[in-house]
Amino acid sequence: MMKVAKKDVIRLHYTGKIEETGEIFDTTYEDVAKEAGIYSEKGIYGPVSIAVGAGHVIKGLDEALEGLEVGKKHIIKLPPEKAFGKRDPKLIKTFTIGQFRRQGIYPFPGLDVEIETESGKKLKGRVMSVSSGRVRVDFNHPYAGKTVVYEVEILEKIDDPIEKVKALIELRIPRIDFEKVQIEVGENDVKIDFGEQTIDPRTLVLGEILLESDLRFLGYEKIEFKPSVEELLKPPEARIEEEVEEETKEKVKTEEKAEETKEEAEGTTETVKEETTKEEKVEEQKEKPEESEENKG
C-alpha cells in the first residue's frame, strides 16, 4: 500500500464543492465543469500534477493529502479556517454611490467590482446592498465562512526524476511544446532547455520563476534555465544585437578555421614537392653511373 508523503509529486483528479449548497466551484473534469456551469474554454482539464506541501492547492487540501492511499478516491472536508478563511466583518466597506458613478459603474446587489485604494492596491469585492446613496461592498472571499468538500482521486505517485520535472513544467507552463524541451537531472541540479517556444516570453518568465521555487522545494540546489529569465526580459533590440554579435563571432571563427586549413594544405603541398624533388635527385644519381659505363664503351 503506497501512501502520499510531503514533497511527493502526484497526479490527481479533484472536484471541490460547498457543503452547505452543493455548489461546485472547481474541478479537473471537463464534463463536470460543463454540467456545473463553470466550464471555461481557456481552462485546461484533465489530471493535474502537484508537489505535496508546495502550495499548489489550498492549504487545507495540501495538508490533508499527506497519508492518503495512492490509487484510491477520498472525501476531504475542510472547515472555513482550512479553506477560504472565516468571514471578517472589517472587510465589509461602505462607499457613496457617486464614487462608483464617477468611474462609470452603476452598482446593484450581486455585482462584482474592483476598487482601487488610495495606496494603489486593487481589491475585488461584491456589492451587498445599494440604498440611500450608500453602497456596501463585501471584500471577503466569496466562499469565506463556508465548509468545503473535496472529492479526490490520487491516480499515481511519480518517482522518476525526469518525469517529476516534466510534471511540474506541465503544471506551471501548461501550453509548453515538450518536443522542444530538453531536461537534465543530477543529484542536486536541474538543467532545462526550453528551445524555441512560441508562447509569450512573459508567460515563460513567470513559469520559470514558479518552477524554480518548486524545484528548490523538492531539494534541488542548482537550477539552470535556457533561455534564462534575464535573457527573456531583455528588450528585443538587445537580443538582436547579441544574435548579430554571436553570428559575427561564428563567422570569424569559420574564416580563421578555413585559413588554418588552407595553410595546412599549402604546407602539405610543399612537403610533397620537397619529397618529389628528393626522389628525382636520387633517380638522377642512379642514372649517371650507367651513362658513364656507356661512354667508356
Contacts in CASP RR format, 6 or more apart in sequence:
PFRMAT RR
TARGET T0000
AUTHOR 0000-0000-0000
METHOD contacts of the structure
MODEL  1
MMKVAKKDVIRLHYTGKIEETGEIFDTTYEDVAKEAGIYSEKGIYGPVSI
AVGAGHVIKGLDEALEGLEVGKKHIIKLPPEKAFGKRDPKLIKTFTIGQF
RRQGIYPFPGLDVEIETESGKKLKGRVMSVSSGRVRVDFNHPYAGKTVVY
EVEILEKIDDPIEKVKALIELRIPRIDFEKVQIEVGENDVKIDFGEQTID
PRTLVLGEILLESDLRFLGYEKIEFKPSVEELLKPPEARIEEEVEEETKE
KVKTEEKAEETKEEAEGTTETVKEETTKEEKVEEQKEKPEESEENKG
1 69 0 8 1.000
2 69 0 8 1.000
2 70 0 8 1.000
2 71 0 8 1.000
2 157 0 8 1.000
3 67 0 8 1.000
3 68 0 8 1.000
3 69 0 8 1.000
3 70 0 8 1.000
4 10 0 8 1.000
4 52 0 8 1.000
4 65 0 8 1.000
4 66 0 8 1.000
4 67 0 8 1.000
4 68 0 8 1.000
4 69 0 8 1.000
4 70 0 8 1.000
4 154 0 8 1.000
4 157 0 8 1.000
5 52 0 8 1.000
5 66 0 8 1.000
5 67 0 8 1.000
6 52 0 8 1.000
6 53 0 8 1.000
6 66 0 8 1.000
7 51 0 8 1.000
7 52 0 8 1.000
7 53 0 8 1.000
7 54 0 8 1.000
7 217 0 8 1.000
7 218 0 8 1.000
7 219 0 8 1.000
8 51 0 8 1.000
8 52 0 8 1.000
8 157 0 8 1.000
8 158 0 8 1.000
9 49 0 8 1.000
9 50 0 8 1.000
9 51 0 8 1.000
9 52 0 8 1.000
9 157 0 8 1.000
9 158 0 8 1.000
9 164 0 8 1.000
9 167 0 8 1.000
9 168 0 8 1.000
9 218 0 8 1.000
10 49 0 8 1.000
10 50 0 8 1.000
10 52 0 8 1.000
10 65 0 8 1.000
10 70 0 8 1.000
10 154 0 8 1.000
10 155 0 8 1.000
10 156 0 8 1.000
10 157 0 8 1.000
10 158 0 8 1.000
11 47 0 8 1.000
11 48 0 8 1.000
11 49 0 8 1.000
11 154 0 8 1.000
11 155 0 8 1.000
11 156 0 8 1.000
11 158 0 8 1.000
11 167 0 8 1.000
12 28 0 8 1.000
12 47 0 8 1.000
12 48 0 8 1.000
12 50 0 8 1.000
12 152 0 8 1.000
12 153 0 8 1.000
12 154 0 8 1.000
12 155 0 8 1.000
13 28 0 8 1.000
13 29 0 8 1.000
13 46 0 8 1.000
13 47 0 8 1.000
13 48 0 8 1.000
13 152 0 8 1.000
13 153 0 8 1.000
13 155 0 8 1.000
14 26 0 8 1.000
14 27 0 8 1.000
14 28 0 8 1.000
14 48 0 8 1.000
14 57 0 8 1.000
14 61 0 8 1.000
14 150 0 8 1.000
14 151 0 8 1.000
14 152 0 8 1.000
14 153 0 8 1.000
15 24 0 8 1.000
15 26 0 8 1.000
15 27 0 8 1.000
15 28 0 8 1.000
15 29 0 8 1.000
15 32 0 8 1.000
15 150 0 8 1.000
15 151 0 8 1.000
16 24 0 8 1.000
16 25 0 8 1.000
16 26 0 8 1.000
16 27 0 8 1.000
16 148 0 8 1.000
16 149 0 8 1.000
16 150 0 8 1.000
16 151 0 8 1.000
17 23 0 8 1.000
17 24 0 8 1.000
17 25 0 8 1.000
17 148 0 8 1.000
17 149 0 8 1.000
17 150 0 8 1.000
17 151 0 8 1.000
18 25 0 8 1.000
18 143 0 8 1.000
18 146 0 8 1.000
18 147 0 8 1.000
18 148 0 8 1.000
18 149 0 8 1.000
19 77 0 8 1.000
19 146 0 8 1.000
19 147 0 8 1.000
19 148 0 8 1.000
19 149 0 8 1.000
20 146 0 8 1.000
20 147 0 8 1.000
23 36 0 8 1.000
24 32 0 8 1.000
24 33 0 8 1.000
24 36 0 8 1.000
24 38 0 8 1.000
25 38 0 8 1.000
25 143 0 8 1.000
26 38 0 8 1.000
27 33 0 8 1.000
27 36 0 8 1.000
27 38 0 8 1.000
27 45 0 8 1.000
28 45 0 8 1.000
28 46 0 8 1.000
28 47 0 8 1.000
28 48 0 8 1.000
29 45 0 8 1.000
29 46 0 8 1.000
30 39 0 8 1.000
30 45 0 8 1.000
30 46 0 8 1.000
33 39 0 8 1.000
33 40 0 8 1.000
33 45 0 8 1.000
44 174 0 8 1.000
47 155 0 8 1.000
48 171 0 8 1.000
49 158 0 8 1.000
49 167 0 8 1.000
49 168 0 8 1.000
49 170 0 8 1.000
49 171 0 8 1.000
50 56 0 8 1.000
50 57 0 8 1.000
50 171 0 8 1.000
51 168 0 8 1.000
51 214 0 8 1.000
51 217 0 8 1.000
51 218 0 8 1.000
52 62 0 8 1.000
52 65 0 8 1.000
52 66 0 8 1.000
53 62 0 8 1.000
53 63 0 8 1.000
53 65 0 8 1.000
53 66 0 8 1.000
53 217 0 8 1.000
54 62 0 8 1.000
54 213 0 8 1.000
54 214 0 8 1.000
54 217 0 8 1.000
55 62 0 8 1.000
56 62 0 8 1.000
56 171 0 8 1.000
57 65 0 8 1.000
58 78 0 8 1.000
58 82 0 8 1.000
58 83 0 8 1.000
58 84 0 8 1.000
58 148 0 8 1.000
59 82 0 8 1.000
60 78 0 8 1.000
60 82 0 8 1.000
60 83 0 8 1.000
61 76 0 8 1.000
61 78 0 8 1.000
61 150 0 8 1.000
61 152 0 8 1.000
63 82 0 8 1.000
64 76 0 8 1.000
64 78 0 8 1.000
64 150 0 8 1.000
65 152 0 8 1.000
65 154 0 8 1.000
68 74 0 8 1.000
68 152 0 8 1.000
68 154 0 8 1.000
69 154 0 8 1.000
70 154 0 8 1.000
70 155 0 8 1.000
70 156 0 8 1.000
70 157 0 8 1.000
71 153 0 8 1.000
71 154 0 8 1.000
71 155 0 8 1.000
71 156 0 8 1.000
72 153 0 8 1.000
72 154 0 8 1.000
73 151 0 8 1.000
73 152 0 8 1.000
73 153 0 8 1.000
74 151 0 8 1.000
74 152 0 8 1.000
74 153 0 8 1.000
74 154 0 8 1.000
75 149 0 8 1.000
75 150 0 8 1.000
75 151 0 8 1.000
75 152 0 8 1.000
76 149 0 8 1.000
76 150 0 8 1.000
76 152 0 8 1.000
77 147 0 8 1.000
77 148 0 8 1.000
77 149 0 8 1.000
77 150 0 8 1.000
78 147 0 8 1.000
78 148 0 8 1.000
78 149 0 8 1.000
78 150 0 8 1.000
79 147 0 8 1.000
80 86 0 8 1.000
80 87 0 8 1.000
80 144 0 8 1.000
80 145 0 8 1.000
80 146 0 8 1.000
80 147 0 8 1.000
83 143 0 8 1.000
83 145 0 8 1.000
83 146 0 8 1.000
83 147 0 8 1.000
83 148 0 8 1.000
84 141 0 8 1.000
84 142 0 8 1.000
84 143 0 8 1.000
84 144 0 8 1.000
84 145 0 8 1.000
84 146 0 8 1.000
84 148 0 8 1.000
85 141 0 8 1.000
85 144 0 8 1.000
85 145 0 8 1.000
86 144 0 8 1.000
86 145 0 8 1.000
87 140 0 8 1.000
87 144 0 8 1.000
87 145 0 8 1.000
88 140 0 8 1.000
88 144 0 8 1.000
91 138 0 8 1.000
91 139 0 8 1.000
91 140 0 8 1.000
92 128 0 8 1.000
92 136 0 8 1.000
92 137 0 8 1.000
92 138 0 8 1.000
92 139 0 8 1.000
92 140 0 8 1.000
93 115 0 8 1.000
93 136 0 8 1.000
93 137 0 8 1.000
93 139 0 8 1.000
94 134 0 8 1.000
94 135 0 8 1.000
94 136 0 8 1.000
94 137 0 8 1.000
95 115 0 8 1.000
95 134 0 8 1.000
95 135 0 8 1.000
95 137 0 8 1.000
96 133 0 8 1.000
96 134 0 8 1.000
96 135 0 8 1.000
97 107 0 8 1.000
97 130 0 8 1.000
97 133 0 8 1.000
97 134 0 8 1.000
97 135 0 8 1.000
98 133 0 8 1.000
99 135 0 8 1.000
100 106 0 8 1.000
100 107 0 8 1.000
100 113 0 8 1.000
100 135 0 8 1.000
105 111 0 8 1.000
105 113 0 8 1.000
107 113 0 8 1.000
107 127 0 8 1.000
107 130 0 8 1.000
107 135 0 8 1.000
108 127 0 8 1.000
108 130 0 8 1.000
109 127 0 8 1.000
109 128 0 8 1.000
109 129 0 8 1.000
109 130 0 8 1.000
110 126 0 8 1.000
110 127 0 8 1.000
110 128 0 8 1.000
111 126 0 8 1.000
111 127 0 8 1.000
112 124 0 8 1.000
112 125 0 8 1.000
112 126 0 8 1.000
112 127 0 8 1.000
113 124 0 8 1.000
113 125 0 8 1.000
113 126 0 8 1.000
113 127 0 8 1.000
113 137 0 8 1.000
114 122 0 8 1.000
114 123 0 8 1.000
114 124 0 8 1.000
114 125 0 8 1.000
115 122 0 8 1.000
115 123 0 8 1.000
115 125 0 8 1.000
115 137 0 8 1.000
115 139 0 8 1.000
116 122 0 8 1.000
116 123 0 8 1.000
117 123 0 8 1.000
123 139 0 8 1.000
124 139 0 8 1.000
125 137 0 8 1.000
125 138 0 8 1.000
125 139 0 8 1.000
126 137 0 8 1.000
126 138 0 8 1.000
126 142 0 8 1.000
127 135 0 8 1.000
127 136 0 8 1.000
127 137 0 8 1.000
128 136 0 8 1.000
128 137 0 8 1.000
128 138 0 8 1.000
129 135 0 8 1.000
129 136 0 8 1.000
130 136 0 8 1.000
158 164 0 8 1.000
158 167 0 8 1.000
161 185 0 8 1.000
161 186 0 8 1.000
162 183 0 8 1.000
162 185 0 8 1.000
164 218 0 8 1.000
165 183 0 8 1.000
165 185 0 8 1.000
165 190 0 8 1.000
165 192 0 8 1.000
165 215 0 8 1.000
166 178 0 8 1.000
166 181 0 8 1.000
166 183 0 8 1.000
168 211 0 8 1.000
168 214 0 8 1.000
168 215 0 8 1.000
169 176 0 8 1.000
169 178 0 8 1.000
169 181 0 8 1.000
169 192 0 8 1.000
169 211 0 8 1.000
170 176 0 8 1.000
171 214 0 8 1.000
172 207 0 8 1.000
172 210 0 8 1.000
172 211 0 8 1.000
172 214 0 8 1.000
173 199 0 8 1.000
173 203 0 8 1.000
173 204 0 8 1.000
173 207 0 8 1.000
173 211 0 8 1.000
175 199 0 8 1.000
175 203 0 8 1.000
176 194 0 8 1.000
176 197 0 8 1.000
176 199 0 8 1.000
177 197 0 8 1.000
177 198 0 8 1.000
180 194 0 8 1.000
180 195 0 8 1.000
180 196 0 8 1.000
180 197 0 8 1.000
181 192 0 8 1.000
181 193 0 8 1.000
181 194 0 8 1.000
181 195 0 8 1.000
182 192 0 8 1.000
182 193 0 8 1.000
182 195 0 8 1.000
183 190 0 8 1.000
183 191 0 8 1.000
183 192 0 8 1.000
183 193 0 8 1.000
184 190 0 8 1.000
184 191 0 8 1.000
184 192 0 8 1.000
185 191 0 8 1.000
188 219 0 8 1.000
188 220 0 8 1.000
188 221 0 8 1.000
188 222 0 8 1.000
189 220 0 8 1.000
189 221 0 8 1.000
189 222 0 8 1.000
189 223 0 8 1.000
189 224 0 8 1.000
190 215 0 8 1.000
190 220 0 8 1.000
190 222 0 8 1.000
190 223 0 8 1.000
190 224 0 8 1.000
191 224 0 8 1.000
191 226 0 8 1.000
192 211 0 8 1.000
192 223 0 8 1.000
192 224 0 8 1.000
192 225 0 8 1.000
192 226 0 8 1.000
193 225 0 8 1.000
193 226 0 8 1.000
194 204 0 8 1.000
194 225 0 8 1.000
194 226 0 8 1.000
194 227 0 8 1.000
195 226 0 8 1.000
195 227 0 8 1.000
197 204 0 8 1.000
201 232 0 8 1.000
202 232 0 8 1.000
204 227 0 8 1.000
204 232 0 8 1.000
205 229 0 8 1.000
205 232 0 8 1.000
205 233 0 8 1.000
208 225 0 8 1.000
208 228 0 8 1.000
208 229 0 8 1.000
208 232 0 8 1.000
209 229 0 8 1.000
211 225 0 8 1.000
212 223 0 8 1.000
212 225 0 8 1.000
215 223 0 8 1.000
216 223 0 8 1.000
231 239 0 8 1.000
234 242 0 8 1.000
END
